């Protein structure tokens, strides 16, 4: 595993064209993850539900046959009415004329298709958020391992230098022990960094099905594109918010479907007889209107209506909650990004001073002006500040991309 990680760390020497970008990672995740494929299947499912609802408006044609044997009555009248064997064979057409809730079911099916499309777009945004986190966490781990490798290298140099000085009597034995303790601590930190890097590589590979090389170099930290109010105004077009609002429309239409069970149904029924017995044996067809009026159904229909009303209320509450949650998360992201920018400026100055202090202490040690412990402490401060700055720099990019994704912006 170490050799693999070492190769990953050496990819900085490659041309940038081989480094993976966030857009590349997102496109790979789109092809790899099942979430979008499920969304496509859901849209297809809703399309078939619409076709099924539309079928309720179209005629049905069925073949029918019946055969009956009867016990002839004691007093027989016309022989045609006392046939002991009666049968008929034919084709029946039923054309619905009035069906309560059928048109509403078709409307709901259309609304459900739109809902599925919004949900697919929301799934796309959610997947992008996962890729953002995986991508920049990988960048943070790669940078951190490189910084820890630098600390390890400096620590080894320090041990070699103090060992040589100790051999000729210019440094105390205790200074060599201090330097060796620093080296072992650096080795431990480096191994921990490799472990975090491996974890983030696996997470990235799970999403994209790609083994990452190096993450593309980060550009300057971007500026915010407008005030908080501008960002908040764009929330209403975010797919998951639209999906919640669409759920309210679907629930509202469902109420009309439930009410439709109170209404009568009217069907046009036509029969064509291929063969039959009895006095109507010579008649080839008949047609009529069938009306069915519901009088009492045990209260089940009214219960369905009340259930649909409650479902609509739940959908409205969910929609309202989603908007409030999205607004809160956006406000937090926006304020965090402003604070990260200010923190970066301070860390950039601290990094310059920490590097300068390390170089000065290393130089002063040769003149006996500072102790070896001072040099080691300044080295640790320098590398730790560099780690913090690089991590925060990548985290700033992550926060900015998350901020864009929170208003529905994709790469």
C-alpha positions, 0 to 999 in steps of 0.5 A: 500500500505504501508504494501505491501511496508514494506513487500518488504523492509523486503525481505532482511531477506529472503534467497538470493534464493528468490531474483530475478536476472536480468536473471530471470527478462529478461526471465519473460519479454520474456514470458510476452511482446508482442514484441517478439510474434509480431516478431514471427508472422512477421517471419511467415508472411514473410514465407507465402510471400515466399510461395506466391512468389514461387507460381508464378513459379508453374503451375496453374490448373483451370476448365473453362466453357463458353456458347455462343448464336449467331445470325446466319448469313444470308448466312450460310456456314457449319452448324458447324460454324452457331450453335446458341448455343455454349459451352465448358467445360474443364480444363486449365493448365498454366505453366509460362515459363518466368515471369519478376521479379518472381525469384527476388520476390522469392529472396526478400521473402528469404531476408525478412525472414532473415530481420525479424529474425534480427529484432526479435533479435534486439527486444530481445536486446531492451527488454533487455535494458528495463528490465535492466533499470527497474531492476536497477531502482527498486534496486536503489529505494529499497536501497534508501527507506532503507536509508531513513528509516535509516534516519527516525529512527535516526531522531526519536532517536534524537528527543527522546534524545533531548526531554529527555535532554530538560526535565532535562534542559541539552538541549535548547527548540530550539534544540528540535524544530530543531530535530523535524523539521529534523524528519518531513523532514525525514518523507517527504523524506521517503514518496517520496521514497515510491512513487518512489519505487511504480512507479518502482515496477509497471514498473517492473511488467508491463515488467515481469508480476511478483511482485518483492521481493528484487533484488539480491545483487549486486556483485563487479562493473565489469571491462571493457572487452577491450578497446573502439576499441574492443567494437566498433569492435563488433557493426557490429554484433549487430542485429539492425545493421544487420537488417539495412544492410539487408534492403539495400539488400531487397531494391536492390532486389526490383529494379530487381523486378520493372525492371521485368515488362519491360520484356516479359512473356511466358506461356505454356497453355494446355486445356483438354475439357470434352465437347464442340460444333463445328467442334472441338467437337471431339478434346479432348485437345490443347496446345500452347505458349502464349507470352506477350510483353509490349510496353507501360504502361504509364510510370508506370513501369519506375516510379516503378523502380525510386521509388525502387532506391530511396527506396534503397538510403533511406535504405543505409542512414538509415543503415549509420545513425544507425551505426553512432548513435550506435557508438556515444552511445557506446562511451558515455556509455564507457566513462560514465562507466569509470567516474562512476568507478572513482566517486565511489572511491571518494564517497566510501571515502566520505561515510567513512568520513561522517559516522565517522563525524556523530559518532564523532559529536554525541559523542562530543555533549554529552560533549558540544563540538558541537551543536545539529545542527552540529549533524543533519547536519552531520547526513544528510550528512552521509545519503545523501552520503550513498544514493548517493553511493548506487544509483551510485553503482547500476547505475554502474551495470546498465551502464555496462549491458547496455554497454554489451547489446549495442554490442548484449550481452544477459544474 
